[in-house]
Amino acid sequence: MSSRIALMTERILVRKLDGTLEPFDESKLRFSLEKSGASSESIERIVRHIVNELREGMTTSDIYRHAFEVLKKKEKIPAARYSLKRAVMELGPTGFPFEKLVGEVLKIKGYNVTLGNTLNGACASHEIDVLAEKGNQLIIIEAKFHNELSVKSDLKVALYVKARYDDLIKSRFGGRLKEGALHSSWLITNTDFTTNAQKYGNCVGMKMIGWSHPRNNNLQDMIEETGLHPLTCLTSLTASEKNKILSSGNVLCRDVRADSSILKNLGVEGKKLEAVMEEIRNVCDNKAMMGEVG
């Protein structure tokens, strides 16, 4: 693309997920496509397509959808990697599949994990989404799932997590905390945090992990590093098929890869079964996945 065209597109304002406007940045689009593993030919085709479609006030979600549709027609595996952020969001509407994803990621990182615990505090009982233990460390984790990318975990959520943690400390986590053990409280979300929530979390020493927060070791990094990709990122399955698999308690591409009968029970057979398993092998064997930018 010529510098003149690049300059023209930089003057066009696009709307981010939080509603704010910023100049269109072609380099962000190129970077996300490169990280997905898309070929140079596909990248150039997509950039040309987006530039031709670009309009003042166009949303970053629209840009993502346009880019994804063009990429999916030519390269399914990069398309699956490019759609990771939305694939995690599509684990809903309930939060349990997200809790399971968080738990499996932590298992790969060496934690002993249990889901759906109820611990008695000094003043009340508390349902814990994820309880993680490693060595002399015990962590209670609130896995806050949002169905919309624009929704952030706010100060109210952070205050709730801290209040629950304080009550559990007084009871030594319902008697589960060993003498001399370390303990902490984490808040993990599939989107991001408000500024006030981040400020409060930093002040009280709460570990907060969002899609792109902190800069390193955020949720996107954790999923990419462990290679535990949600099955919702697959482009060879329909939305209905994905939802049926999720309702059976299977969340990850890895689950389906280990047991193809999950697909056969849905009537996925023959060439389609081969195509799905091939996509899963390619996605699971490559950890360089990329979520939506913006």
C-alpha positions in Angstrom: 0.0 0.0 0.0 1.3 3.4 -0.9 2.3 5.9 1.8 -0.4 8.2 0.3 -3.2 5.7 0.8 -1.9 4.8 4.3 -1.9 8.5 5.2 -5.5 8.8 4.0 -6.7 5.8 6.0 -5.0 7.1 9.2 -7.3 10.2 9.0 -10.4 7.9 9.2 -11.6 7.5 12.8 -12.8 4.0 13.8 -14.8 3.2 16.9 -13.3 0.9 19.5 -15.2 -1.6 21.7 -15.4 0.9 24.5 -17.0 3.5 22.2 -14.1 5.8 21.8 -12.7 6.9 18.5 -9.2 6.5 17.2 -7.5 6.8 13.8 -7.4 3.6 11.8 -4.1 1.9 12.2 -3.2 -0.4 9.4 -0.2 -1.8 11.3 -2.5 -3.3 14.0 -4.5 -5.1 11.4 -1.3 -6.4 9.7 0.2 -7.5 13.0 -2.8 -9.5 14.0 -3.0 -11.2 10.6 0.7 -12.0 10.7 0.5 -13.5 14.2 -2.4 -15.7 13.1 -0.1 -17.3 10.5 -1.9 -15.9 7.4 0.1 -15.9 4.2 1.5 -12.6 2.7 -1.0 -13.0 -0.1 -4.0 -13.2 2.3 -2.7 -10.3 4.3 -2.5 -8.1 1.3 -5.9 -9.2 0.1 -7.5 -8.5 3.5 -5.9 -5.1 3.9 -7.1 -4.0 0.5 -10.6 -5.2 1.3 -10.7 -3.4 4.6 -9.3 -0.2 3.1 -12.0 -0.3 0.4 -14.7 -0.8 3.0 -13.4 1.7 5.5 -15.8 4.4 6.5 -15.8 7.1 9.2 -17.1 5.7 12.5 -16.7 2.0 11.4 -16.3 -0.2 14.5 -13.3 -2.4 15.1 -15.8 -5.3 15.4 -16.9 -4.6 11.8 -13.2 -4.6 10.7 -12.6 -7.9 12.5 -15.7 -9.5 10.9 -14.7 -8.4 7.4 -11.1 -9.6 7.9 -12.2 -12.9 9.4 -14.7 -13.7 6.5 -12.1 -13.0 3.9 -9.4 -15.0 5.7 -11.8 -18.0 6.4 -12.5 -18.4 2.7 -8.8 -19.0 1.9 -7.1 -20.2 5.1 -9.1 -22.0 7.8 -6.3 -22.5 10.4 -5.1 -18.9 10.5 -8.8 -17.9 10.6 -9.3 -20.1 13.7 -6.3 -18.5 15.4 -7.5 -15.0 14.5 -10.8 -15.5 16.1 -9.6 -16.6 19.6 -11.0 -13.7 21.6 -14.5 -14.1 20.2 -14.2 -17.9 20.5 -13.7 -17.5 24.3 -16.7 -15.2 24.4 -18.8 -17.8 22.6 -18.3 -20.2 25.4 -21.3 -18.6 27.0 -24.1 -17.8 27.9 -23.3 -19.5 31.2 -19.9 -19.0 32.9 -19.1 -22.6 33.6 -17.3 -23.4 30.3 -15.1 -20.4 30.9 -14.3 -21.6 34.5 -13.4 -25.0 33.0 -11.1 -23.3 30.5 -9.4 -21.3 33.2 -9.0 -24.4 35.3 -7.4 -26.4 32.5 -5.0 -23.6 31.7 -3.9 -23.6 35.3 -3.5 -27.4 35.4 -1.1 -27.2 32.5 0.8 -24.6 34.5 1.3 -27.0 37.4 -1.6 -26.2 39.7 -4.0 -28.7 41.3 -7.4 -27.4 40.4 -11.0 -28.0 41.6 -14.1 -26.2 40.3 -17.3 -25.3 42.1 -16.0 -25.4 45.7 -18.0 -24.0 48.6 -15.9 -22.8 51.5 -17.1 -21.5 54.8 -15.9 -18.1 55.8 -16.1 -16.5 59.3 -19.4 -14.8 58.4 -20.8 -16.7 55.3 -20.3 -19.5 52.9 -18.8 -18.7 49.5 -18.9 -20.5 46.2 -15.5 -20.5 44.6 -15.3 -20.7 40.8 -11.7 -22.1 40.8 -9.6 -23.3 43.7 -5.9 -23.7 42.7 -3.1 -25.1 44.8 0.6 -25.5 44.0 3.2 -26.4 46.7 2.6 -24.2 49.7 0.2 -21.9 47.8 -3.6 -21.7 47.8 -5.5 -19.4 45.4 -9.2 -18.6 45.2 -10.2 -17.4 41.7 -13.2 -15.6 40.5 -13.7 -16.3 36.8 -15.8 -13.4 35.6 -17.3 -14.2 32.2 -18.9 -11.6 29.9 -21.0 -12.3 26.8 -20.1 -9.0 25.2 -16.6 -7.8 24.3 -17.4 -4.2 25.3 -18.3 -5.1 28.9 -15.6 -4.8 31.5 -15.3 -6.1 35.1 -15.8 -3.1 37.3 -14.9 -1.9 40.8 -18.0 -3.6 42.2 -16.7 -7.0 41.1 -13.2 -6.3 42.6 -14.8 -5.2 45.9 -16.9 -8.4 46.0 -13.8 -10.6 45.4 -11.8 -8.8 48.1 -14.6 -8.9 50.7 -15.1 -12.7 50.1 -11.3 -13.2 50.4 -11.1 -11.3 53.7 -13.9 -13.4 55.2 -12.2 -16.6 54.1 -8.9 -15.6 55.6 -10.6 -15.3 59.0 -11.7 -18.9 58.8 -8.4 -20.1 57.3 -10.4 -20.9 54.1 -12.8 -23.1 56.0 -10.0 -24.9 57.7 -8.4 -25.8 54.4 -5.4 -23.5 54.8 -2.3 -25.3 56.1 -0.1 -23.7 58.7 2.4 -21.3 57.1 0.8 -21.7 53.6 0.7 -18.7 51.2 -2.7 -17.5 50.0 -4.0 -15.1 47.4 -7.1 -14.0 45.5 -7.3 -13.7 41.7 -9.9 -12.1 39.4 -9.8 -13.4 35.9 -12.1 -12.1 33.1 -12.4 -12.8 29.3 -12.6 -9.0 28.6 -10.9 -6.3 30.6 -11.2 -4.1 33.7 -12.3 -0.6 34.3 -9.6 1.9 35.4 -11.1 2.1 38.9 -11.1 -1.7 39.2 -7.4 -1.9 38.1 -6.5 0.9 40.6 -8.3 -0.8 43.4 -6.8 -4.2 42.6 -3.3 -2.8 42.5 -3.9 -1.0 45.9 -5.1 -4.2 47.7 -2.6 -6.6 46.0 -5.2 -8.6 44.1 -4.0 -10.4 41.0 -6.1 -9.3 38.0 -5.9 -11.1 34.7 -7.9 -9.9 31.7 -7.7 -10.6 28.0 -4.9 -8.1 27.5 -4.1 -7.2 31.1 -1.5 -7.1 32.3 0.8 -6.5 29.4 2.5 -9.9 29.8 1.0 -13.1 31.2 -2.6 -12.0 30.4 -5.4 -14.4 29.5 -4.6 -14.4 25.8 -0.9 -15.2 26.6 -1.9 -18.0 28.9 -4.2 -19.7 26.4 -1.6 -19.4 23.6 1.3 -20.7 25.8 -0.7 -23.8 26.9 -2.3 -24.5 23.6 -5.7 -25.1 25.2 -7.9 -23.6 22.5 -11.7 -23.5 23.0 -13.6 -25.6 20.4 -15.6 -22.5 19.6 -12.6 -21.3 17.5 -13.1 -24.0 14.9 -14.4 -22.9 11.6 -15.4 -26.4 10.3 -18.3 -26.7 12.9 -21.6 -24.9 12.9 -22.6 -22.8 15.9 -25.3 -25.4 16.7 -22.8 -28.2 16.7 -20.4 -26.3 18.9 -23.2 -25.5 21.4 -24.2 -29.2 21.6 -20.6 -30.2 22.4 -20.4 -27.5 25.0 -23.6 -28.7 26.6 -22.0 -32.2 27.0 -19.3 -30.7 29.2 -16.6 -30.6 26.6 -15.0 -27.2 26.1 -11.6 -27.6 24.4 -10.4 -28.7 21.0 -8.3 -31.2 22.9 -11.4 -32.9 24.3 -12.7 -33.6 20.8 -9.3 -34.6 19.5 -9.1 -37.2 22.3 -12.5 -38.6 21.6 -13.9 -38.4 18.1 -17.1 -40.1 19.2 -18.2 -36.6 20.5 -18.5 -35.6 16.9 -20.0 -38.9 15.7 -22.7 -38.7 18.3 -23.8 -35.4 16.6 -23.9 -37.1 13.2 -20.6 -35.6 12.0 -19.1 -38.2 9.8 -17.2 -38.9 6.6 -15.4 -36.0 5.0 -16.7 -33.5 7.4 -15.4 -35.5 10.3 -12.0 -35.7 8.6 -12.0 -31.9 8.0 -12.9 -31.1 11.7 -10.2 -33.5 13.1 -7.6 -32.1 10.6 -8.4 -28.5 11.7 -8.2 -29.6 15.4 -4.8 -31.2 14.8 -3.5 -28.0 13.1 -4.9 -25.7 15.8 -3.8 -27.8 18.8 -0.3 -28.3 17.4 0.3 -24.6 16.9 0.3 -22.3 19.9 0.7 -19.1 18.0 -2.9 -18.1 18.1 -4.1 -14.5 17.9 -7.2 -12.8 19.2 -9.1 -9.8 17.8 -7.3 -6.5 18.1 -8.8 -3.2 19.1 
